[in-house]
Amino acid sequence: MDWEVNYYKTEDNESPVEEWLDSLDAKVRAKIFRNFDLLEKFALNLKEPYVKPLEDKLYEIRAKDTKGIYRVIYFAFTGKQFIMLNGFTKKTQKTPRKEIELAKERMKEIINE
């Protein structure tokens, strides 16, 4: 069975990652979805430049175009699924601490459900 990409959902059943993706330019969105497809196919074997490990079992999917650098932070969860926790446009060299902390909070929510 292949791996599957799923999205973090709030208690109100809203998906901040999907909302963020919907706000992006179609070309960038296509690049990110292509990387999601690669992730489903190659799973934990997918490496840079598509995926980069962060910390505490968190990884980021990477995409860029002429307008910016885009990241989606995720983790591998039981049942062969990758849970996309949050997406953002990267403006600095390092991944912002607040984005990592937000992803950690969401990951804890999912694990503790």
WOZI-V320118 format. One record per backbone hydrogen bond with DSSP energy under -0.5 kcal/mol. CO is the residue of the C=O (numbers start at 1). NH is the residue of the N-H. E is the energy in kcal/mol with one decimal. If there is no record, write none. Layout:
co=CO nh=NH e=E
co=CO nh=NH e=E
This chain:
co=4 nh=6 e=-0.5
co=4 nh=82 e=-3.1
co=6 nh=84 e=-3.2
co=10 nh=13 e=-2.1
co=14 nh=10 e=-2.9
co=14 nh=16 e=-0.6
co=15 nh=19 e=-2.3
co=16 nh=20 e=-2.3
co=17 nh=21 e=-2.9
co=18 nh=22 e=-2.4
co=19 nh=23 e=-1.0
co=20 nh=23 e=-0.7
co=20 nh=24 e=-0.5
co=21 nh=24 e=-1.4
co=25 nh=29 e=-2.6
co=26 nh=30 e=-2.2
co=27 nh=31 e=-1.9
co=28 nh=32 e=-2.5
co=29 nh=33 e=-2.7
co=30 nh=34 e=-2.2
co=31 nh=35 e=-2.0
co=32 nh=36 e=-2.1
co=33 nh=37 e=-2.3
co=34 nh=38 e=-2.1
co=35 nh=39 e=-2.3
co=36 nh=40 e=-2.5
co=37 nh=41 e=-2.0
co=38 nh=42 e=-3.3
co=39 nh=43 e=-2.2
co=40 nh=3 e=-1.2
co=42 nh=45 e=-2.3
co=43 nh=46 e=-1.8
co=47 nh=50 e=-1.5
co=47 nh=51 e=-1.0
co=50 nh=62 e=-2.7
co=52 nh=60 e=-2.2
co=55 nh=58 e=-2.3
co=58 nh=54 e=-3.1
co=59 nh=74 e=-2.6
co=60 nh=52 e=-2.0
co=61 nh=72 e=-1.6
co=63 nh=70 e=-3.6
co=65 nh=68 e=-0.5
co=68 nh=65 e=-2.5
co=69 nh=90 e=-3.1
co=70 nh=63 e=-2.0
co=71 nh=88 e=-2.4
co=72 nh=61 e=-2.8
co=73 nh=85 e=-3.1
co=73 nh=86 e=-1.3
co=74 nh=59 e=-2.6
co=75 nh=83 e=-2.6
co=77 nh=81 e=-1.7
co=80 nh=4 e=-1.7
co=81 nh=77 e=-3.6
co=81 nh=83 e=-0.5
co=82 nh=6 e=-3.3
co=82 nh=84 e=-0.7
co=83 nh=75 e=-1.3
co=83 nh=85 e=-0.6
co=84 nh=8 e=-2.7
co=86 nh=73 e=-3.0
co=88 nh=71 e=-2.5
co=88 nh=90 e=-0.6
co=90 nh=69 e=-0.7
co=96 nh=99 e=-0.7
co=96 nh=100 e=-1.6
co=97 nh=101 e=-2.8
co=98 nh=102 e=-2.1
co=99 nh=103 e=-2.0
co=100 nh=104 e=-2.4
co=101 nh=105 e=-2.4
co=102 nh=106 e=-2.3
co=103 nh=107 e=-2.5
co=104 nh=108 e=-2.5
co=105 nh=109 e=-2.1
co=106 nh=110 e=-2.0
co=107 nh=111 e=-2.6
co=108 nh=112 e=-2.5
co=109 nh=113 e=-0.5
co=110 nh=113 e=-0.9
